[in-house]
Amino acid sequence: MAKKKSVEVQGIEIANPLYDAVFKCLMDNNRVASYFVETLIEEKVEDITLLTSELPTFKWSKKYEKLNLTPDELERLKKLTVNRLDFVATIKTDSDEYKKVLIEIQKARNNTDVWRFRDYLAEHYKRRDYNKKKSSTQKEPLPIITIYLLGFNLQETDEVVINVKRCLFSGVTKKELKLRIPFADYLTHDSHIVQLGRITGKMQTRVEKVLSVFEQRYFIDDETKISKKYPHKTDDKIVNLMLEILEHACSDSEQRKKIETEWLSYEILNSMVLDSKKTIAAKNREIAKKNKKIAKLSDNVEVLTKDNAAKDKRIAELERQLKQQKAKDTS
């Protein structure tokens, strides 16, 4: 297939951070991770530690045998993992207090990933962290803050960043309670949703500068969307550091190979989903045909039932008339 070329723009060539392999390169840098999180949650991050794990995306099942995957395709799928990036961060509040929180960052290519989000949250609510209190080590739950980076657009709004923040209110007076309750922190959480497809390269605010590297435009190849041009100028030191990391990820042969493997794997998964949808559609058409036949047979049975009822009525009438005639003859 010939590669499609997008509109030529001037700028440096960087890797697309929508890819897990690329995004992890960014978040492996503590300065970038701290600045990125701090910008989105709008709180001062004093310290941050990355807790990362790789989860298999594909699990083989006998139902996939009919797809006739090549050994190479199957091997790619078995190696495909999703980087789940969690951080333990120490945040300095406006009241000069310090609190330790769990920062969960998830990326989604499509809206079906909402179920994966819920599964991760369930696991995170079980997580505990060690804090020293009164010369002893105690386990206590960590409050959670979630950041969702969406590779698809929400239909309800074109806002680039949507902050979902908790407020405490009195159920009696309806007034906001200006206090912090750990019990509420442990059982509820703030969320920050970013629509990557809505980023348009505006550079006025800090959050716009940081998110500009995620802009899903100016791709070198519109088919893979692995690399793109970054045409903007910025005076933000950390954003420039992010660009250096992304530029290196784009040019480094080993890193490039990882990204291409990720793209090929998702292409296979997408074709599997497409095949599955086609199979389901074919089965639905077959069921619809059978239902139509059943409905026709039901109509025929109904007609026959009505005919039989009319015949029974006619026979009963004839028998009645015959009895009357016999009664007359005997009299």
N, C-alpha and C positions, 0 to 999 in steps of 0.2 A: 504493500500500500504506500502510495506516495505521501510524503509528509506535507502537511499544510503549513504555510507560512503566514504568521500574523503580521499586522502593520509594523513596519520597521520604526523603532524608537532608539534614541541615543541613551546610553547609560551602561553601568557595569552589569555583567552577567552573573546571576546568583541562582542557587538551587531553591526549589519551591519548598518552603517549610511545612506545607500541608502533608508532605511525606514524613512518615514516622522516623525514618533514618536521618532525615535532615533536621527535623524538630529536636530530636535527641541531641544532635551536635550543638544546637543552641543552648539547650537546657543543661548540658554538661558543664557549661561555663557558669560559675557561681555568680559572677557580676551580672551576667545577662539574666540568669534565672531570678535573682533577687530584684533586679530593676523591672523585669517583665511582670512579675507577680505584684510588686509594689505599685506599679502603674495601674494595673487593672483593679486591684482591691482598694486602692486609694488609702492605704495605711503604710506607715513606716516599717519596713522590714529590717530588723537589726541583725538577724542571722538566719541562714537557710541551709538545710541539708537535704540533698536529693535521695529519695528512696525509690528506686526504679526496679521494675520487674518486667520480664517479657512473657507474654501469654500467647500460646498457639492460636492462630486464627482458624486453622482448618483441622478438622478431625475426620479421619477416613471412616467411611461406612460402606457396607456392601451395596447400598442403593446407588453409589456413584460408579459402580462397575460398568453400567450401561453407557456411561458418557465416553468410554473409550479414550481416557486420558493417556498420553504417552508417558513412559517412565520419567522423562525429564520434567514434564508438567507436574506429575505427582510428587516428585522430589522437591520441586519449588514450593508447592503448596504445604508440604510437611515442614519446610523450613521457615515458612512465613509466620512472623510473630508480630504482635502489636505491643508497642512500648507503652506501658502504663506508668505515667510520671506522677509521683507523689512527693511532696516536700513536707518536712517539719520546719516551720518557720516561727521565729520569735518576733512578735510585733510590739512596737511601742505605741500605746494609745495616746489620744489627745490629752488625757489626764496624767501622762507620764508613767503609766503603769505598763507592765510587760505581761504578755500572754503568749502561750505557745499554742499553735494551731496546726492542723493538718491541711495542707493545700493539695487538692486533687485537680490535675489538669487532664482533660480528655478531649480528643479530636474525633470528629465524626464525618465520614464521607457522605452518608445519607441518613435520612430520618428514622430508619429502622434501628439505628444504634441506641435509641432511647432505652431499650430493654437492657442493653449492656451497661448503660449508665446506672440503672437501678440496681443491677447486680453488684457493681463496684461499690455503690453507696452502702449497700447492705453489709459488705465486708468491712468497709471503713468504720461503720458505726460500732463494729466489734473491736477495732484497734484501740490499744491502750499505749500510753507512753510513761516513761519513768521520770518522776519529778522528786527532787529532794525536799523534804519537809521535816523540820524539827530533827535534823541529824539522822533521818531515816529515809529509806527509799520506798516510796509508795506508788502503786499503779493508779492511774486515773485516766478517764476517757479524754480524748483530745477533741476540742471543737473542730468542726469541718468547714472549709470554704472551698467551693467548687468553681472551676473555670472551664467552660465548654467552648471549644473552637469548632464552629460548624462549617463544613465544606458545602453545605446546601443552604438555601435561603428559606427563612420562615415567611409564610404568606401573610401573617398578621401585621408585620411591621418591617420597615426598611431601615430601622435604627441599626447602626453598626455594633454598638455595645449596649447591652441591656443589663442593668444591675437589679438583682432581686435581693433586697435587704430587709432584715427583720426589724420590726418595731414592737415594743411592748406597750400595751394599752390596758387600762383598768376596764374590766368588764362592767363595772357599775357606773363610773363617772365618764368613761370613754376618753379620759385624758391619757396622753402618752406618759409612760413611766421612764424617767431619765435615770435608769440604773441598769446594772448588769446582773443577771441571775445565771450562775453556772449551770443549774438544772436545765434552763432553756437553751443554753449554748450547746449542751451535750445532745439534745434531742431535736434541734432544728439547725439550719445552716443558711448562710448567705450564698448566692450564686451570681456568677458573671458570665453572660452569654455573648459571644462574639460571632457575628455573621461575616465570615471571610469574603464571601461574594459581594458584600455591600461596601467594602473598602474602596474608596475612590481616589486615594492619593492626596487627600487634604493633609496639610502639615502645620496647622495652627497650634494645636494642643499637644501636650506630651503623649497622650494615649494615641493620637492620630499619627504621630511620628513613629512610635513603637510599632503600631499595627501596619504601617505602610509597607514593611518588608513582607507582610502576608498577602498583599494585594494580588488577587487572582486575575491579572491581566498581563499583556506584553510577553506572552510565552514565545520561546524560540520555536517550539514544536507544539502545536495545538492538540496533537493526538496524545502525547505522553504527559505534557505539562510538567516536565521534570525541571526545566530551567527557564528563566525569564530575565528580561531586562529590568533594571531598577533605574528609572529616569529622574528620580527626585534628588534634591540637595538638602542636606540636613546638617545642623551644627550640634546635634546631640551626640555626645561621645559614645554612649552605650549603643545607640542605634548604629553608629559607624562601626563599632566592634561587632555587632550582629551581622552587618554587611560583609565584614572581613571573613567571618566564619562561614557565611553562606556562599561567598565567592570561592573560598577554598573547597567547600563541599562540592561545588559545581565542577571544579577543575581537577580535583584529586581522583585518580583512576579507581582506587579501591572504593572510595565513597560513592563514586558514580555507579560502580557495579552494583552496590547494595541498593541504590535507588532504582536502577533499572530492573533488578530482580523483584523488588517490591511492586513495581508497575506491572511487570509480566504476571506476577502472581495474582494481583487484583483483576487483571484482564481475564485470567482463567476463571476466577471466582465469579466475575460478572457474567461470563458466558454460561457458567453452570446455572446461575440464577435465571438467566434468559431461557436456557433449555428447560429448566424446571417450570417456568411460567408458561412456556409453550405446551409442555406436557399437561399442566393443569387446565389450560385453555381447551386443549383437545378433549380431555376427559369431561370438562363442563359441557362442551358441544355434544358429546356422545350422550351424556345424561339428559340434556335438553331434548335430544331426538327421542330417547326412550320415554321421557315424560310425555312428549307429544303423542307417541304411539299409545301409551297408557290412557291418556285423556281421550283419544279417538275411540279406543276399545270401550272405555267407560261410557262414552256417548252412545255407542252401538248397543251396549248392554241395557242402557236406560231406555233406548227406543224399543228394544226387544221386550223389556219388562212391561212397558206401556202397552205394546201390542198384545202380549200375553194376558194382561189385565183386561183389555178390551174383549179379547176372545172369551175369557172366563166369564165376563159379564154377559156376553151374548149367549153363551151356553146355558148359563143360569136362567136367562130370560126364556130361552127355548124350552128348557125343562119345566119352567113354571107354566108356560102356555100349554105344554103337553099334558101336564097334570090337570089343568083346567078343562082341557078337551076331553080327557078320560072321565072326569067327574060328570060332565054333561052327558057323555054317551051312556054311562051307567044309570043315570037318572031318567 
